[in-house]
């Protein structure tokens, strides 16, 4: 696609916004995009940490109950 017709399908409001951006605003937007990506990565990490902790807790509880049942057999 040629550079001249690249943004023809964008709404006028979007074209005006992009044309009036300053260099520092572009840098800020790029930083914001990277920040959102980092936040999503950290969020995914903590989601799996929480799932893991809940799983370990449930496993410990089930293991404790099984040990109590086995010990009850020998009484």
C-alpha positions as protocol buffer text, in pm:
chain_id: "A"
residue {
  index: 1
  type: UNK
  ca { x: 0 y: 0 z: 0 }
}
residue {
  index: 2
  type: UNK
  ca { x: 142 y: 339 z: -92 }
}
residue {
  index: 3
  type: UNK
  ca { x: 229 y: 590 z: 178 }
}
residue {
  index: 4
  type: UNK
  ca { x: -12 y: 847 z: 32 }
}
residue {
  index: 5
  type: UNK
  ca { x: -318 y: 622 z: 68 }
}
residue {
  index: 6
  type: UNK
  ca { x: -215 y: 448 z: 389 }
}
residue {
  index: 7
  type: UNK
  ca { x: -445 y: 643 z: 622 }
}
residue {
  index: 8
  type: UNK
  ca { x: -733 y: 711 z: 384 }
}
residue {
  index: 9
  type: UNK
  ca { x: -966 y: 468 z: 560 }
}
residue {
  index: 10
  type: UNK
  ca { x: -916 y: 632 z: 902 }
}
residue {
  index: 11
  type: UNK
  ca { x: -1180 y: 870 z: 1041 }
}
residue {
  index: 12
  type: UNK
  ca { x: -1098 y: 1242 z: 1012 }
}
residue {
  index: 13
  type: UNK
  ca { x: -1076 y: 1279 z: 1389 }
}
residue {
  index: 14
  type: UNK
  ca { x: -809 y: 1006 z: 1405 }
}
residue {
  index: 15
  type: UNK
  ca { x: -613 y: 1161 z: 1116 }
}
residue {
  index: 16
  type: UNK
  ca { x: -616 y: 1501 z: 1288 }
}
residue {
  index: 17
  type: UNK
  ca { x: -501 y: 1342 z: 1614 }
}
residue {
  index: 18
  type: UNK
  ca { x: -210 y: 1162 z: 1449 }
}
residue {
  index: 19
  type: UNK
  ca { x: -104 y: 1463 z: 1242 }
}
residue {
  index: 20
  type: UNK
  ca { x: -91 y: 1690 z: 1548 }
}
residue {
  index: 21
  type: UNK
  ca { x: 122 y: 1464 z: 1767 }
}
residue {
  index: 22
  type: UNK
  ca { x: 455 y: 1602 z: 1891 }
}
residue {
  index: 23
  type: UNK
  ca { x: 768 y: 1388 z: 1928 }
}
residue {
  index: 24
  type: UNK
  ca { x: 744 y: 1379 z: 2307 }
}
residue {
  index: 25
  type: UNK
  ca { x: 379 y: 1267 z: 2285 }
}
residue {
  index: 26
  type: UNK
  ca { x: 479 y: 983 z: 2053 }
}
residue {
  index: 27
  type: UNK
  ca { x: 749 y: 879 z: 2300 }
}
residue {
  index: 28
  type: UNK
  ca { x: 494 y: 888 z: 2583 }
}
residue {
  index: 29
  type: UNK
  ca { x: 252 y: 672 z: 2384 }
}
residue {
  index: 30
  type: UNK
  ca { x: 528 y: 419 z: 2309 }
}
residue {
  index: 31
  type: UNK
  ca { x: 617 y: 407 z: 2679 }
}
residue {
  index: 32
  type: UNK
  ca { x: 250 y: 354 z: 2763 }
}
residue {
  index: 33
  type: UNK
  ca { x: 223 y: 65 z: 2518 }
}
residue {
  index: 34
  type: UNK
  ca { x: 527 y: -103 z: 2673 }
}
residue {
  index: 35
  type: UNK
  ca { x: 386 y: -38 z: 3022 }
}
residue {
  index: 36
  type: UNK
  ca { x: 56 y: -205 z: 2935 }
}
residue {
  index: 37
  type: UNK
  ca { x: 244 y: -508 z: 2801 }
}
residue {
  index: 38
  type: UNK
  ca { x: 449 y: -531 z: 3120 }
}
residue {
  index: 39
  type: UNK
  ca { x: 139 y: -502 z: 3339 }
}
residue {
  index: 40
  type: UNK
  ca { x: -30 y: -782 z: 3145 }
}
residue {
  index: 41
  type: UNK
  ca { x: 279 y: -1001 z: 3187 }
}
residue {
  index: 42
  type: UNK
  ca { x: 292 y: -940 z: 3562 }
}
residue {
  index: 43
  type: UNK
  ca { x: -83 y: -998 z: 3591 }
}
residue {
  index: 44
  type: UNK
  ca { x: -54 y: -1333 z: 3413 }
}
residue {
  index: 45
  type: UNK
  ca { x: 237 y: -1430 z: 3639 }
}
residue {
  index: 46
  type: UNK
  ca { x: 46 y: -1348 z: 3958 }
}
residue {
  index: 47
  type: UNK
  ca { x: -264 y: -1528 z: 3831 }
}
residue {
  index: 48
  type: UNK
  ca { x: -61 y: -1848 z: 3802 }
}
residue {
  index: 49
  type: UNK
  ca { x: 109 y: -1786 z: 4137 }
}
residue {
  index: 50
  type: UNK
  ca { x: -235 y: -1765 z: 4302 }
}
residue {
  index: 51
  type: UNK
  ca { x: -355 y: -2077 z: 4118 }
}
residue {
  index: 52
  type: UNK
  ca { x: -40 y: -2259 z: 4230 }
}
residue {
  index: 53
  type: UNK
  ca { x: -76 y: -2153 z: 4594 }
}
residue {
  index: 54
  type: UNK
  ca { x: -441 y: -2263 z: 4601 }
}
residue {
  index: 55
  type: UNK
  ca { x: -343 y: -2595 z: 4441 }
}
residue {
  index: 56
  type: UNK
  ca { x: -64 y: -2653 z: 4693 }
}
residue {
  index: 57
  type: UNK
  ca { x: -299 y: -2570 z: 4980 }
}
residue {
  index: 58
  type: UNK
  ca { x: -562 y: -2814 z: 4850 }
}
residue {
  index: 59
  type: UNK
  ca { x: -297 y: -3081 z: 4799 }
}
residue {
  index: 60
  type: UNK
  ca { x: -163 y: -3039 z: 5153 }
}
residue {
  index: 61
  type: UNK
  ca { x: -515 y: -3063 z: 5296 }
}
residue {
  index: 62
  type: UNK
  ca { x: -588 y: -3380 z: 5095 }
}
residue {
  index: 63
  type: UNK
  ca { x: -253 y: -3532 z: 5195 }
}
residue {
  index: 64
  type: UNK
  ca { x: -320 y: -3455 z: 5562 }
}
residue {
  index: 65
  type: UNK
  ca { x: -663 y: -3618 z: 5547 }
}
residue {
  index: 66
  type: UNK
  ca { x: -515 y: -3927 z: 5381 }
}
residue {
  index: 67
  type: UNK
  ca { x: -247 y: -3953 z: 5649 }
}
residue {
  index: 68
  type: UNK
  ca { x: -511 y: -3925 z: 5920 }
}
residue {
  index: 69
  type: UNK
  ca { x: -713 y: -4207 z: 5758 }
}
residue {
  index: 70
  type: UNK
  ca { x: -403 y: -4430 z: 5733 }
}
residue {
  index: 71
  type: UNK
  ca { x: -313 y: -4361 z: 6095 }
}
residue {
  index: 72
  type: UNK
  ca { x: -671 y: -4447 z: 6196 }
}
residue {
  index: 73
  type: UNK
  ca { x: -630 y: -4793 z: 6037 }
}
residue {
  index: 74
  type: UNK
  ca { x: -348 y: -4874 z: 6277 }
}
residue {
  index: 75
  type: UNK
  ca { x: -536 y: -4773 z: 6591 }
}
